């Protein structure tokens, strides 16, 4: 707790202007109005699980930070005075009428923490904005309709080029976005220019020139070292004004990004990051060290920020291609080689280190040159340790996946590989890889096809999440296992299932076959949902046969099923028998117009 004598009372307005300190500033024996704000926490459990490439294992212990609609009109625990700025050559009003020059002499005596917070807020006042989002997520059990809309708030900050950087989860599934700058009662319409859900980043643009008056951009800095101080600026729950929390860097390593279920570099800090802080900058000195995006559920003051290398990779990809391209992956599953026996078995010399290739994605370029049981010794000339780590800065080590993820799409990487006791050099082209079962489906309408009351959809993890927070235990076990482990074998492949049966006379007796994979239609293997629709509608046979998992079979008369489809759609008030992405190009515009109407 910091104490300030009576001669410094006049400086309190300079220091406390627009700040929410984590401890009160004391003048004499009484507290000045810099009391710590009331903290409100709401942790949302997430259970994103792994797929392949840079998508990694379950992360149910994390929660992203987005506040609920109550913050829109939440009462303030502390409000800053209007027009409380200090002109450079004016004296500061106070009990002793201390001149600003005296305040400037006193300020350096204060603790570094207060000064860092003060500098952070001075930088942030004309850059950090509050974001108001209205969103509506799809209903994956009823893919032709959305859930009720909800209102959330987050933070963002201005970057060069008249753009606003924030978190992807702040604007995920958005239908309407507004931003408000500090000190203004006006909210301005914003549009999402680009969004990267894997790295949980998004770029917003505001067309109003009035909004940009007086706004300044923040520059990106470097990755901070351990124990360096950072100040997180944003609009967390518990108040409507800007807030600053200060902490130090605890660790830097690849971490599970809950929103995108990906494994990317992240910085752990001990500053309080609460719902509403999402998208706000973490400032170190006069530059941005990262973007606040998630915290650790059940723990006190353990927050995570997205570091500058990930931010630059995202922004560079958007600038070069006009849209988010994704993060690259080798498409490999690797095993450490720390055990002496396994090293001897694969003929590794005493000074050799590396990781064992145990699985290869068939769609990756690595499948062209690498084989199972290869030992990867180095990546782009950087030796890989037996535990899968590479050197990072001063005596730190991180997973070599970080080197892969920082590559741009279509870049090549040089791998040194040990195979059957011989060392080989290979070049592999890197690009983002998609799992067979998508981990997330934000900002996209679900695909579906209805025929005779049979609802066919591609399996996605968001569909499994509809079974509740414990979806891993409550969803169909076979679907869950395949969603987490199976790899695509062909480009464009989808895992098609019969999600449910809308009961009618024509499909009576088939209702128990729901939640099974659809393997064939009329004897032809199904590649994806669009292929299934073509096989059903373009068939010349009298009957349509569906071969499902567990050797189950569904047979329908085509003409009777086509007539029943219209009847069932009308009964359930379903506007169309298929999602718009399945229609032919000539019918897409017509269907889009009908949907809008």
C-alpha positions as CSV (number, residue, x, y, z in Angstrom):
1,X,0.0,0.0,0.0
2,X,1.5,3.3,-1.1
3,X,1.3,6.4,1.2
4,X,1.4,9.9,-0.1
5,X,2.0,13.0,2.2
6,X,-0.2,16.0,2.4
7,X,2.0,18.0,0.0
8,X,1.1,15.5,-2.7
9,X,-2.7,15.7,-2.4
10,X,-2.8,17.8,-5.5
11,X,-1.2,15.1,-7.6
12,X,-3.9,12.6,-6.9
13,X,-6.1,13.9,-9.7
14,X,-3.3,13.5,-12.1
15,X,-2.5,10.0,-11.0
16,X,-6.1,8.8,-10.4
17,X,-7.7,10.4,-13.5
18,X,-9.6,7.7,-15.3
19,X,-7.7,4.9,-13.4
20,X,-8.9,1.9,-11.4
21,X,-5.9,1.1,-9.2
22,X,-5.6,-2.3,-7.5
23,X,-4.8,-0.6,-4.2
24,X,-5.9,2.7,-2.6
25,X,-3.7,5.8,-2.6
26,X,-3.5,7.2,0.9
27,X,-3.3,10.9,1.7
28,X,-2.4,11.2,5.3
29,X,-4.6,8.8,7.2
30,X,-7.5,8.8,4.8
31,X,-8.0,7.1,1.4
32,X,-8.2,9.1,-1.8
33,X,-10.8,8.1,-4.4
34,X,-8.5,5.5,-6.0
35,X,-10.2,2.5,-4.4
36,X,-9.9,-0.8,-6.0
37,X,-13.0,-1.7,-8.1
38,X,-15.3,-4.5,-7.1
39,X,-14.3,-7.6,-9.0
40,X,-16.9,-9.7,-10.6
41,X,-15.9,-13.1,-12.0
42,X,-17.9,-15.5,-14.2
43,X,-16.0,-18.5,-15.5
44,X,-17.4,-20.4,-18.4
45,X,-16.2,-24.0,-18.8
46,X,-15.0,-25.0,-22.2
47,X,-14.3,-28.4,-23.4
48,X,-12.6,-28.1,-26.7
49,X,-10.6,-31.2,-27.6
50,X,-7.9,-32.1,-29.9
51,X,-7.7,-32.9,-33.6
52,X,-4.6,-33.1,-35.7
53,X,-1.7,-30.8,-36.7
54,X,-1.5,-27.7,-34.5
55,X,-4.9,-28.5,-32.9
56,X,-4.1,-30.1,-29.6
57,X,-5.6,-31.8,-26.6
58,X,-8.5,-31.1,-24.3
59,X,-8.6,-27.7,-22.6
60,X,-11.7,-27.9,-20.3
61,X,-9.8,-26.0,-17.6
62,X,-9.6,-22.7,-19.5
63,X,-12.3,-20.2,-20.1
64,X,-12.5,-17.3,-22.6
65,X,-13.5,-13.9,-21.4
66,X,-16.6,-12.3,-22.7
67,X,-19.1,-10.5,-20.5
68,X,-22.8,-11.0,-20.5
69,X,-25.5,-8.5,-21.3
70,X,-25.7,-7.1,-17.8
71,X,-22.7,-5.0,-18.4
72,X,-24.5,-2.9,-20.9
73,X,-26.2,-1.0,-18.2
74,X,-24.2,-2.0,-15.2
75,X,-23.8,0.7,-12.4
76,X,-20.4,2.1,-12.1
77,X,-18.4,1.6,-8.9
78,X,-16.2,4.5,-9.9
79,X,-16.7,7.3,-12.5
80,X,-14.1,9.7,-13.7
81,X,-14.8,13.4,-13.7
82,X,-15.7,14.9,-17.0
83,X,-13.1,17.2,-18.6
84,X,-10.6,16.4,-15.8
85,X,-7.5,17.0,-18.0
86,X,-4.5,19.0,-16.8
87,X,-3.0,21.6,-19.2
88,X,0.8,21.7,-19.3
89,X,1.3,25.2,-18.0
90,X,-1.6,25.4,-15.5
91,X,-1.4,24.7,-11.7
92,X,-3.2,21.8,-10.3
93,X,-6.0,22.6,-8.0
94,X,-5.5,21.2,-4.5
95,X,-5.3,22.0,-0.8
96,X,-1.9,23.6,-1.2
97,X,-2.3,24.8,-4.8
98,X,0.7,22.8,-5.8
99,X,2.1,23.8,-9.3
100,X,2.3,21.1,-11.9
101,X,6.1,21.4,-11.9
102,X,6.1,20.3,-8.3
103,X,3.8,17.4,-9.1
104,X,6.2,16.4,-11.8
105,X,9.1,16.4,-9.3
106,X,7.0,14.3,-6.9
107,X,5.7,11.7,-9.4
108,X,9.1,10.0,-9.9
109,X,9.1,9.2,-6.2
110,X,6.1,7.0,-6.6
111,X,6.4,3.3,-7.1
112,X,7.1,1.9,-10.5
113,X,3.8,0.1,-10.5
114,X,1.8,3.3,-10.3
115,X,3.9,4.9,-12.9
116,X,3.6,2.0,-15.3
117,X,-0.2,2.0,-14.8
118,X,-0.3,5.8,-15.4
119,X,1.8,5.5,-18.6
120,X,-0.4,2.7,-19.8
121,X,-3.6,4.6,-19.3
122,X,-2.2,7.7,-21.0
123,X,-1.4,5.6,-24.0
124,X,-4.7,3.7,-23.9
125,X,-7.1,6.7,-23.5
126,X,-7.0,7.5,-27.2
127,X,-6.7,4.0,-28.5
128,X,-8.6,1.4,-26.4
129,X,-12.3,1.1,-27.3
130,X,-15.2,-0.8,-25.8
131,X,-16.9,-3.3,-28.2
132,X,-20.6,-4.1,-28.0
133,X,-21.6,-7.3,-29.9
134,X,-24.9,-8.8,-30.7
135,X,-24.5,-12.5,-31.7
136,X,-26.6,-15.5,-32.6
137,X,-25.2,-19.0,-32.7
138,X,-26.5,-21.8,-34.8
139,X,-28.6,-24.6,-33.3
140,X,-26.7,-27.7,-34.5
141,X,-29.6,-30.0,-33.4
142,X,-31.9,-28.0,-35.6
143,X,-29.5,-26.6,-38.2
144,X,-32.1,-24.6,-40.1
145,X,-32.5,-22.1,-37.2
146,X,-30.4,-20.0,-34.8
147,X,-30.5,-19.7,-31.1
148,X,-31.7,-16.6,-29.3
149,X,-29.4,-13.6,-29.8
150,X,-27.2,-12.5,-26.9
151,X,-25.3,-9.3,-26.1
152,X,-21.7,-9.3,-25.0
153,X,-19.0,-6.7,-24.5
154,X,-15.2,-6.8,-25.0
155,X,-12.3,-4.5,-25.6
156,X,-10.1,-3.6,-28.5
157,X,-7.4,-1.1,-29.5
158,X,-6.4,0.8,-32.6
159,X,-3.5,-0.4,-34.7
160,X,-2.0,1.4,-37.8
161,X,-4.2,1.7,-40.8
162,X,-7.4,2.8,-39.0
163,X,-8.1,-0.7,-37.8
164,X,-9.2,-2.1,-34.4
165,X,-7.7,-5.3,-33.1
166,X,-9.7,-7.5,-30.7
167,X,-10.3,-11.2,-29.9
168,X,-12.2,-13.4,-32.3
169,X,-14.5,-14.7,-29.5
170,X,-15.6,-11.1,-28.9
171,X,-17.2,-11.0,-32.3
172,X,-17.9,-14.7,-33.0
173,X,-21.2,-15.4,-34.7
174,X,-21.9,-11.6,-34.7
175,X,-24.9,-10.0,-36.2
176,X,-24.2,-6.5,-35.1
177,X,-21.1,-4.8,-33.7
178,X,-20.7,-1.3,-32.2
179,X,-17.6,0.4,-30.7
180,X,-17.3,3.3,-28.3
181,X,-14.1,5.3,-27.7
182,X,-13.1,6.6,-24.3
183,X,-14.9,9.7,-23.2
184,X,-17.6,9.6,-25.8
185,X,-21.2,8.7,-25.3
186,X,-21.6,7.7,-29.0
187,X,-21.4,4.2,-30.3
188,X,-20.2,3.7,-33.9
189,X,-21.1,0.9,-36.3
190,X,-18.2,-1.5,-36.9
191,X,-17.7,-4.3,-39.4
192,X,-15.5,-7.3,-39.1
193,X,-12.7,-7.2,-41.8
194,X,-10.9,-10.4,-40.9
195,X,-11.2,-13.0,-38.1
196,X,-8.9,-15.9,-37.2
197,X,-10.5,-18.2,-34.7
198,X,-7.4,-20.4,-34.3
199,X,-5.4,-17.5,-32.9
200,X,-8.5,-15.8,-31.4
201,X,-7.9,-12.5,-33.2
202,X,-10.1,-10.2,-35.3
203,X,-9.8,-6.9,-37.1
204,X,-12.6,-4.4,-37.1
205,X,-13.0,-1.3,-39.3
206,X,-15.2,1.8,-38.6
207,X,-16.3,3.9,-41.6
208,X,-17.3,7.0,-39.6
209,X,-14.6,9.6,-39.9
210,X,-15.9,11.2,-36.7
211,X,-14.9,8.2,-34.8
212,X,-11.2,8.5,-35.8
213,X,-10.9,12.1,-34.7
214,X,-8.3,12.2,-31.9
215,X,-7.7,8.4,-32.0
216,X,-4.1,7.2,-31.9
217,X,-2.7,3.8,-32.9
218,X,-0.6,1.6,-30.6
219,X,2.7,0.0,-31.8
220,X,3.5,-3.7,-31.3
221,X,6.6,-4.4,-29.2
222,X,8.5,-7.6,-28.4
223,X,7.9,-10.8,-26.4
224,X,8.6,-9.7,-22.7
225,X,11.0,-11.6,-20.6
226,X,10.1,-13.4,-17.3
227,X,9.2,-11.0,-14.5
228,X,8.8,-8.0,-16.7
229,X,5.8,-5.8,-15.8
230,X,2.8,-5.4,-18.1
231,X,-0.4,-3.4,-17.7
232,X,-3.6,-4.8,-19.1
233,X,-6.1,-2.2,-20.3
234,X,-9.7,-2.8,-21.1
235,X,-13.3,-2.6,-20.0
236,X,-14.0,-5.6,-17.6
237,X,-17.2,-6.2,-15.8
238,X,-18.0,-4.2,-12.7
239,X,-17.9,-0.8,-14.3
240,X,-18.3,1.1,-17.5
241,X,-15.0,3.1,-17.6
242,X,-11.6,2.0,-18.7
243,X,-9.6,-0.1,-16.2
244,X,-6.0,-1.0,-15.8
245,X,-4.5,-4.0,-14.0
246,X,-0.8,-4.6,-13.6
247,X,1.1,-7.8,-13.4
248,X,4.4,-9.6,-14.3
249,X,5.2,-12.2,-16.9
250,X,5.1,-15.7,-15.3
251,X,5.9,-17.9,-18.3
252,X,6.1,-17.9,-22.1
253,X,5.2,-21.2,-23.9
254,X,2.7,-22.8,-26.4
255,X,-0.7,-22.9,-24.7
256,X,-4.1,-24.2,-25.5
257,X,-6.2,-21.4,-27.1
258,X,-9.7,-22.3,-25.9
259,X,-11.7,-20.5,-28.5
260,X,-9.9,-22.0,-31.5
261,X,-8.8,-25.2,-29.7
262,X,-5.3,-24.7,-31.1
263,X,-1.8,-24.8,-29.6
264,X,0.0,-21.5,-30.1
265,X,2.5,-19.4,-28.2
266,X,1.0,-17.5,-25.3
267,X,2.2,-15.4,-22.3
268,X,1.0,-16.1,-18.8
269,X,0.8,-13.1,-16.5
270,X,-0.5,-12.6,-12.9
271,X,-2.6,-9.5,-13.7
272,X,-6.3,-9.9,-13.2
273,X,-8.0,-10.5,-16.6
274,X,-11.7,-10.6,-16.2
275,X,-14.7,-11.0,-18.5
276,X,-14.8,-7.9,-20.7
277,X,-11.0,-7.5,-20.8
278,X,-10.9,-9.7,-23.9
279,X,-9.2,-7.9,-26.8
280,X,-7.6,-5.2,-24.6
281,X,-3.9,-4.5,-25.0
282,X,-1.2,-5.6,-22.5
283,X,1.2,-2.7,-22.5
284,X,4.9,-2.8,-21.6
285,X,6.6,0.6,-21.7
286,X,5.1,2.4,-24.6
287,X,4.3,-0.6,-26.8
288,X,1.9,-3.5,-26.9
289,X,3.2,-6.8,-25.6
290,X,0.1,-8.8,-26.3
291,X,-3.7,-9.1,-26.3
292,X,-5.6,-10.3,-23.3
293,X,-7.8,-13.3,-24.2
294,X,-8.3,-16.0,-21.5
295,X,-7.7,-17.0,-17.9
296,X,-7.4,-20.1,-15.9
297,X,-10.6,-21.3,-14.3
298,X,-10.5,-21.8,-10.6
299,X,-7.2,-19.9,-10.1
300,X,-6.6,-16.4,-8.9
301,X,-4.9,-13.9,-11.2
302,X,-3.6,-16.3,-13.8
303,X,-4.3,-14.7,-17.2
304,X,-3.0,-15.2,-20.7
305,X,-2.2,-12.8,-23.5
306,X,-1.6,-13.4,-27.2
307,X,2.1,-12.5,-27.9
308,X,3.3,-10.2,-30.6
309,X,4.7,-12.9,-33.0
310,X,1.2,-14.5,-33.2
311,X,-0.4,-11.1,-33.7
312,X,2.1,-10.1,-36.5
313,X,1.6,-13.5,-38.2
314,X,-2.2,-12.9,-38.3
315,X,-2.0,-9.3,-39.5
316,X,0.6,-10.1,-42.1
317,X,-1.5,-12.9,-43.5
318,X,-4.6,-10.7,-43.8
319,X,-2.6,-7.9,-45.5
320,X,-0.9,-10.2,-48.0
321,X,-4.0,-12.3,-48.9
322,X,-6.9,-10.1,-48.0
323,X,-8.3,-12.7,-45.6
324,X,-7.1,-14.9,-42.8
325,X,-5.2,-17.9,-44.1
326,X,-4.6,-19.9,-40.9
327,X,-1.5,-21.3,-39.2
328,X,0.6,-24.0,-40.8
329,X,1.0,-27.6,-39.5
330,X,3.4,-30.4,-40.4
331,X,0.5,-32.9,-40.1
332,X,2.5,-35.1,-37.8
333,X,2.0,-36.8,-34.5
334,X,5.3,-37.3,-32.8
335,X,6.6,-39.2,-29.7
336,X,9.6,-38.2,-27.5
337,X,12.7,-40.4,-27.6
338,X,13.9,-39.9,-24.1
339,X,14.0,-43.6,-23.3
340,X,17.4,-45.3,-23.9
341,X,16.0,-48.5,-25.3
342,X,13.9,-46.7,-28.0
343,X,16.9,-44.7,-29.0
344,X,19.0,-47.8,-29.4
345,X,16.3,-49.5,-31.4
346,X,16.1,-46.7,-33.9
347,X,19.9,-46.6,-34.2
348,X,20.3,-43.1,-32.7
349,X,23.8,-42.2,-31.8
350,X,24.6,-40.9,-28.4
351,X,24.6,-37.3,-29.3
352,X,21.5,-37.5,-31.6
353,X,18.3,-36.0,-30.4
354,X,14.9,-35.8,-32.0
355,X,11.3,-37.1,-32.0
356,X,9.7,-40.2,-33.5
357,X,7.0,-39.9,-36.2
358,X,4.1,-42.0,-35.1
359,X,1.3,-40.7,-37.4
360,X,1.1,-38.7,-40.6
361,X,-1.9,-36.8,-42.0
362,X,-2.5,-38.3,-45.5
363,X,-3.3,-34.8,-46.9
364,X,-0.1,-33.2,-45.6
365,X,2.9,-32.7,-47.8
366,X,4.9,-34.6,-45.1
367,X,3.1,-37.8,-46.2
368,X,5.0,-37.5,-49.6
369,X,8.5,-37.8,-48.0
370,X,8.2,-38.9,-44.4
371,X,7.4,-42.4,-43.1
372,X,6.2,-43.8,-39.9
373,X,9.1,-44.5,-37.5
374,X,11.3,-41.7,-38.9
375,X,13.2,-39.6,-36.4
376,X,13.1,-35.9,-37.0
377,X,16.4,-34.5,-35.8
378,X,16.1,-30.8,-36.7
379,X,13.7,-28.3,-38.2
380,X,15.1,-25.5,-40.4
381,X,18.5,-26.2,-38.9
382,X,17.3,-26.0,-35.3
383,X,18.1,-29.2,-33.3
384,X,15.1,-30.8,-31.7
385,X,15.6,-32.2,-28.3
386,X,14.4,-35.7,-27.3
387,X,11.5,-34.2,-25.5
388,X,10.4,-32.3,-28.6
389,X,11.6,-28.8,-27.5
390,X,13.9,-26.3,-29.2
391,X,15.9,-23.4,-27.7
392,X,14.0,-20.1,-27.1
393,X,15.6,-16.9,-26.0
394,X,17.8,-17.0,-22.9
395,X,17.9,-20.6,-21.4
396,X,14.2,-21.2,-22.2
397,X,12.8,-24.0,-24.3
398,X,9.5,-24.4,-26.1
399,X,7.9,-27.1,-28.3
400,X,9.2,-27.2,-31.9
401,X,5.5,-26.8,-33.0
402,X,6.0,-23.1,-32.4
403,X,8.6,-23.0,-35.3
404,X,6.1,-24.7,-37.5
405,X,3.2,-22.4,-36.7
406,X,5.2,-19.3,-37.4
407,X,5.7,-20.4,-41.0
408,X,3.6,-18.7,-43.7
409,X,1.3,-20.9,-45.9
410,X,3.2,-22.5,-48.8
411,X,6.6,-21.9,-47.3
412,X,9.1,-24.7,-47.2
413,X,10.9,-26.2,-44.2
414,X,14.1,-28.2,-44.1
415,X,14.0,-31.4,-42.0
416,X,16.9,-33.6,-41.1
417,X,15.6,-37.1,-40.6
418,X,17.1,-40.3,-39.4
419,X,15.7,-43.4,-41.2
420,X,17.1,-46.9,-40.8
421,X,20.3,-45.5,-39.3
422,X,20.9,-43.1,-42.2
423,X,20.4,-39.3,-42.1
424,X,18.4,-37.7,-44.9
425,X,17.5,-34.1,-45.7
426,X,14.0,-33.3,-46.9
427,X,12.1,-30.2,-47.9
428,X,8.4,-30.0,-47.0
429,X,5.8,-27.4,-48.1
430,X,3.7,-26.2,-45.1
431,X,0.1,-25.2,-45.2
432,X,-2.9,-25.2,-42.8
433,X,-4.6,-28.5,-42.4
434,X,-8.2,-29.1,-41.6
435,X,-9.3,-32.1,-39.5
436,X,-12.0,-34.6,-40.7
437,X,-14.3,-33.3,-38.0
438,X,-14.1,-29.5,-37.7
439,X,-13.3,-28.2,-34.2
440,X,-15.3,-25.0,-34.6
441,X,-17.8,-23.6,-37.0
442,X,-18.0,-19.9,-36.0
443,X,-19.5,-17.4,-38.4
444,X,-20.8,-20.2,-40.6
445,X,-24.3,-21.7,-41.1
446,X,-24.4,-25.5,-40.5
447,X,-24.9,-27.7,-43.5
448,X,-27.9,-30.1,-43.6
449,X,-29.9,-32.1,-46.1
450,X,-33.4,-33.5,-45.4
451,X,-34.9,-36.3,-47.4
452,X,-38.1,-38.1,-46.2
453,X,-37.6,-36.7,-42.7
454,X,-34.0,-38.1,-42.5
455,X,-31.7,-35.2,-41.4
456,X,-28.2,-35.6,-42.7
457,X,-25.4,-33.4,-41.5
458,X,-21.5,-33.4,-41.5
459,X,-20.3,-34.2,-38.0
460,X,-18.7,-31.3,-36.2
461,X,-17.5,-30.8,-32.6
462,X,-20.0,-28.0,-32.1
463,X,-22.7,-30.6,-32.8
464,X,-21.3,-32.7,-30.0
465,X,-21.1,-29.7,-27.7
466,X,-24.9,-29.4,-27.9
467,X,-25.0,-32.4,-25.5
468,X,-23.8,-30.1,-22.7
469,X,-20.7,-29.2,-20.8
470,X,-19.9,-32.9,-20.2
471,X,-20.3,-33.6,-24.0
472,X,-17.4,-36.0,-24.0
473,X,-19.3,-38.3,-21.7
474,X,-22.8,-37.6,-22.8
475,X,-22.5,-37.5,-26.6
476,X,-22.6,-40.8,-28.6
477,X,-19.3,-42.5,-27.7
478,X,-18.5,-43.7,-31.2
479,X,-19.0,-40.3,-32.8
480,X,-16.9,-38.7,-30.1
481,X,-14.0,-41.0,-30.5
482,X,-14.0,-40.6,-34.3
483,X,-14.3,-36.9,-34.0
484,X,-11.1,-36.7,-32.0
485,X,-9.0,-39.3,-33.7
486,X,-9.9,-39.9,-37.4
487,X,-8.0,-38.2,-40.2
488,X,-9.3,-37.3,-43.6
489,X,-8.2,-39.6,-46.4
490,X,-9.4,-37.5,-49.4
491,X,-9.6,-33.7,-50.0
492,X,-13.1,-32.4,-49.2
493,X,-14.0,-35.4,-47.2
494,X,-16.7,-35.1,-44.5
495,X,-18.0,-37.4,-41.8
496,X,-21.7,-37.6,-42.6
497,X,-24.2,-38.8,-40.0
498,X,-27.9,-39.3,-39.8
499,X,-28.5,-36.8,-37.0
500,X,-32.2,-37.4,-36.4
501,X,-35.5,-38.6,-37.9
502,X,-38.5,-36.3,-38.3
503,X,-41.2,-38.9,-37.8
504,X,-43.6,-39.7,-40.6
505,X,-45.3,-42.7,-42.0
506,X,-42.7,-43.1,-44.6
507,X,-39.8,-43.4,-42.1
508,X,-41.5,-45.3,-39.3
509,X,-39.2,-47.9,-37.9
510,X,-36.0,-46.0,-38.8
511,X,-36.0,-43.7,-35.8
512,X,-33.6,-45.8,-33.9
513,X,-30.9,-45.5,-36.6
514,X,-30.2,-41.8,-35.8
515,X,-26.6,-40.8,-34.9
516,X,-25.0,-43.4,-37.2
517,X,-22.5,-42.7,-39.9
518,X,-23.8,-42.8,-43.5
519,X,-21.3,-44.8,-45.6
520,X,-22.9,-45.4,-49.0
521,X,-25.9,-44.3,-51.1
522,X,-27.0,-46.8,-53.7
523,X,-23.7,-48.6,-53.3
524,X,-21.5,-45.5,-53.8
525,X,-19.3,-44.3,-51.0
526,X,-20.2,-40.9,-49.7
527,X,-17.5,-38.2,-49.8
528,X,-19.3,-35.3,-48.3
529,X,-22.8,-33.9,-47.8
530,X,-23.0,-32.3,-51.2
531,X,-22.1,-35.7,-52.8
532,X,-24.8,-37.4,-50.8
533,X,-27.4,-34.9,-52.0
534,X,-26.3,-35.6,-55.6
535,X,-26.5,-39.3,-55.2
536,X,-30.0,-39.1,-53.7
537,X,-31.5,-36.7,-56.3
538,X,-29.6,-37.8,-59.4
539,X,-30.3,-41.5,-59.0
540,X,-32.3,-43.2,-61.7
541,X,-33.3,-46.1,-59.5
542,X,-36.8,-46.7,-58.1
543,X,-35.5,-47.0,-54.5
544,X,-32.8,-45.2,-52.6
545,X,-30.7,-47.3,-50.3
546,X,-28.5,-45.8,-47.4
547,X,-25.8,-48.0,-45.9
548,X,-25.1,-46.9,-42.4
549,X,-22.6,-47.9,-39.7
550,X,-23.1,-51.2,-37.9
551,X,-24.3,-52.7,-41.2
552,X,-27.7,-51.0,-40.9
553,X,-29.7,-50.2,-44.0
554,X,-32.4,-47.7,-44.9
555,X,-34.5,-48.2,-48.1
556,X,-37.0,-45.6,-49.4
557,X,-39.1,-45.4,-52.5
558,X,-37.8,-42.3,-54.3
559,X,-41.1,-40.8,-55.5
560,X,-42.9,-41.5,-52.2
561,X,-40.0,-40.0,-50.3
562,X,-39.9,-36.9,-52.4
563,X,-43.6,-36.2,-51.8
564,X,-43.2,-36.9,-48.1
565,X,-40.3,-34.5,-47.8
566,X,-42.5,-31.5,-48.7
567,X,-45.2,-32.7,-46.2
568,X,-42.7,-33.1,-43.4
569,X,-41.0,-29.7,-44.1
570,X,-44.4,-27.9,-43.9
571,X,-45.3,-29.8,-40.7
572,X,-42.1,-28.7,-38.9
573,X,-42.0,-25.2,-40.4
574,X,-38.6,-25.8,-42.1
575,X,-38.2,-23.3,-45.0
576,X,-35.9,-25.5,-47.2
577,X,-34.8,-29.1,-47.5
578,X,-31.1,-28.2,-47.6
579,X,-28.7,-25.5,-46.5
580,X,-27.7,-22.9,-49.0
581,X,-24.2,-24.2,-49.4
582,X,-25.6,-27.4,-51.0
583,X,-27.5,-25.7,-53.8
584,X,-26.3,-25.5,-57.3
585,X,-24.8,-22.2,-58.3
586,X,-27.8,-21.3,-60.5
587,X,-30.2,-21.8,-57.6
588,X,-28.0,-20.3,-54.9
589,X,-29.0,-16.6,-55.6
590,X,-32.7,-17.6,-55.7
591,X,-32.5,-19.5,-52.5
592,X,-30.6,-16.7,-50.8
593,X,-33.3,-14.2,-51.8
594,X,-36.0,-16.5,-50.5
595,X,-34.1,-16.9,-47.2
596,X,-33.8,-13.2,-46.8
597,X,-37.5,-12.7,-47.5
